Amino acid sequence: MHVAPPDVSRGAKTVKDHGICAAAGLEQRLVLGLADLATPGLAADCSGPPRQQVAAPEAVVAAAAPHGVPVTLKMRTGWADQAKNAPSIALGAEAAGVQMLTVHGRTREQGYKGVAEYDTIAAVKAALRIPVVANGDIDSPEKALQVLKYTGADALMVGRAAQGRPWIFREIVHFLATGEHLAPPLVAEVKRALLAHLQDHYGLYGELTGVRSARKHIAWYVRDLPGGDVFRDHMNTLETADLQSRAVADFFEEMASHTERMPQAFSGTRTELALETME
């Protein structure tokens, strides 16, 4: 019998009391199907019988139930191409009381290599009554629409494509509602957003760690922008929050002197490759 560790129950209570995301309140990564959980006793055996596979979500649901907190689950399509057991695990999770399921269209073995596939997500959606969220390589409004249509999913989760491009969500919402593209954000708006992001980041991590860990976030914002590579190299030499923030402000102010809006987002070739799995 699996019993959820005390942190799960405490995390559920924190969610109810303060309305925060459960993922932020738990030390454990409760990701069924990866078998790499921080709490070994809670890891699901992906090669075992269905009853053993769903023991972990049952334990988490039981721990969260007294606090009235719903449990959702994010998983992959399986361990490897030869072991795509997402539909069976999804059915077990639904039976265990999981309220919503997100499926990333790669296997654990893939990591983030290759491309996401959506047949398995479509199969999970067809098998379940609870909402299913599709995830993986959704990096443009057009791709969002195609994945929704192909999988029948109830919603989408966007991950890496939002790094340095948080406005992708409103772009997707607008395109799904109107079929038209939203204008790119103003350069001044992006400058304000990034500077606010940095202040929150420094407040959370402190100046020393915050400045260093913020470098990757800044790099995401400026990639593919004119002068972005040179700016990133310079920014990586700066060691204080004031210098880093001032450099960011100067970069976007210079850019705003030449153009009012950000250039159209660059999606690369990954979208085209991923769409081959949907034909």
N, C-alpha and C positions, 0 to 999 in steps of 0.2 A: 504494500500500500504506500503510495506517495503522499507525503505531507509537506505542504508548502512551508518554507522557512519563515520565521517571525517577521522578517523584513517585508514580505509580501502583504501580510495583514496590516502592518504599520503603514506601508505605502498606500494601501487602499483607504485607510482612515485619513491619511493626509490628503488624498484626492478629494474625499468627501468634505473634509473640513475647509480646505483651501482652494478647491477647484482647479488643481494643477494636473498636468498630464501624468499618468501613472508611470510612464517611462522615466520621468524626472525624479520620481520619488523612490525608485527601487534601485538597489545596487545590482541585483541579478538581471541578466539579460534572458528573459523568458521567451526564447525563440524556438518554438517546437520544430523539430526536423533538422536542426543543424548539429545537434549532438556536441555543441561546444559551449554549453552553458557554464556560467561561473559557479553554479551550484550543482555539483556532479549528481547528487541524488535526485535531482529534478529533471535531468536530461531524459528526453524520450529516446527509446531504442527504435531507430527508423527501420531496422531490419527485422524487428520483432513482430509478434502478432498484434492485430489492431487494438486489442484491449490494453496491451502494454504501451502502445503508442499514445493513447489518450489519457494515461494516468496523470501526466504532468498538468495538462489544462484542467482536468477535474480537480486537482489539488488547489490550483490557483483560483478557480471559480469558487470553490468551497471557502477559501480564505477571504475572498472579497465579498461574498454574499452577505455576511452579517453587517457590512457597512453600506450595502446598497449600491456597490460600484460595479458596473458592467465590465466584463473582461473581453478584450479583443485580441486577435492573434495575427502575427505576421510570419509568413513562412515562404519557403522556396518550392520549386516544383518537385524536388526530391534530392537525394544525395548525389546522384550521377545520372547520366543519360539512360543508363540501364536500370535505374531504380527511381523512376518518377512516380512516387506514391502519394502525391499531393491530394488527389481526390479521396483516397481512403482515410488519410489523416484528417482532412477537412470534415468529412462526415462524422468522424469520431469526435472532433472538436465541437461541432454543432450539437451533437448529442450530449456532450459534457456541459453545455451551457454557455459556450462562447457566443457572443452577440454579434460579432462582425469579423470577417476574415480578409486579410490582405495577402495576395500572392505575388511574389517577385518572379518574373519569367525566366529565371536561371536556376541551375542546380547549385548545390553547395560546392561541388567540385569545380564549377566554373569560376567562382568568385565573381569578378566583374569582367571577365574576359568574354570574348565572343559577343553574341547578341541575345537579347531576350526573345523567348518564343511565347506565343499567346494561346496555342491550342490547349495547353494544360490549364491555363486560367479559365478558358471557356468551358472546359470539362468540369472544373470545380464549380463554376457559376451554375451550370446546368444541374448539378447534383444537390445544391444546397437551397435552403429556404431563407437563411440569414443573408444580409448584404455581403457582397464580395467586392473587394477593391483591387483593381489591376495596377501593377507596378512594374517598372523596368523599361528603360530607354524611351521614356515619354519626354521628349525634348522640344516639342513645338506644338502649336495649336492644332495643326493638321494631324499630327501623330496622335494627339489626344483623342480627336474625333474618330480616327481609324481604329484605335484600340478599344474605345467604348463600343463601337459598332461590331467589331469582330468578336469580342469576348462576351458582350452582353452585360458587362460589369455594371454595378450600381454607382461606382465612383472610381476616381483615379488617385494614385499617390505619385507625386513627383518628388524625386530625390536630388540626384546630382545636378540635374539641369537647372535647379534653382540656386545653385551655388554661384554667387556673384550676379544672379539675375532673378531676384525675388519677385519682380513684376511679371514673371511668366504665368503666375496664377491668374492674374486679372486678364492677361492676354488670352489664356485658354478659356476662361469664363466668357469673355466677350465674343470670341470666335464661335463657341458652342451656341451662344444665344443668337448671334446675328449672321454667322457665316462670313464675317468680315474681320480684317485685321485691325487691331487697335494701334494707334500711333505709338511709336517708341517713346519712352519717358523722356522728359526734359533732362538735360545734363545737370542743371541746377538741382533738380529733384533727387537725382542719383547721388550727387555730392552730399546733400543733406541727409539722405538715408544712410549712406556709408559712414559719415561722421557720427551720426547717432548710434549706429551699430558699434562703432569703435569705442565710444564712451561706455556703452553697456558692457562691452567686452572687457575693457580695463577694469570696470567696477567689479566684474565677476571674478577675474583671474588675478587682479593686481597688476601693477605696471610691468614688472620684469617679465613674468610669464605672459601677460596680456599682449605686450608689444610683439613678442616673438611668435605667439600663436596667431596673432592677427594678420601676420604676413601672408598666410595662405588665403585668408578671406579677401584681403586687398587684391592679391594676385588674381583671384577668380573674377573680381569686378573689372579689372583692367585688361584681362586677356582679350586678344583680338582687337583691342583699341589701338589707334595710331599712337606710337610711342610707348605702348604698354610694356613691352619687354625691357626697354631701357629704364623706364620708371621703376619697374619691379626690382631690377638689379640695384638701383639706388636706394629704394625703400628698404631693402634687406640689410642695408648697412646702418640704418637708424636704430638707436637704442632707447629712445625715450618716447613717451606717449605724445608729448607736445610736438616733437620733431616729426613723428609719424603722421599725426593728424594734420599738421601744417603742410606736409608734403602732399597728402591726399587732396587737401583743399586747393592747393596750388595747381595740381595736375588737372583737376576738373574745371577750375576757373580758366585755365589756359584753353582747355578743350571748348568751353562754353563761348570763348571769344571767337571761335571759328564756326561753331555749329550749335543750334539751339537744342537739338534732340540727339539722343544716342543713335548710333547706327543700327540698322536692322540686325537682329541677333543672328549669329553664325552658328548653324547646327552641325556643320561638318558632314561626313559621309555616313555616320553611324545610323541615322534615321533611314537612309536608303537601304542599307544592308539589312536592318531589322525588318523592314517591310517585306523582304523576300520571304520571310517565314509566314506572312499573312496572305500570300497569293495562292 
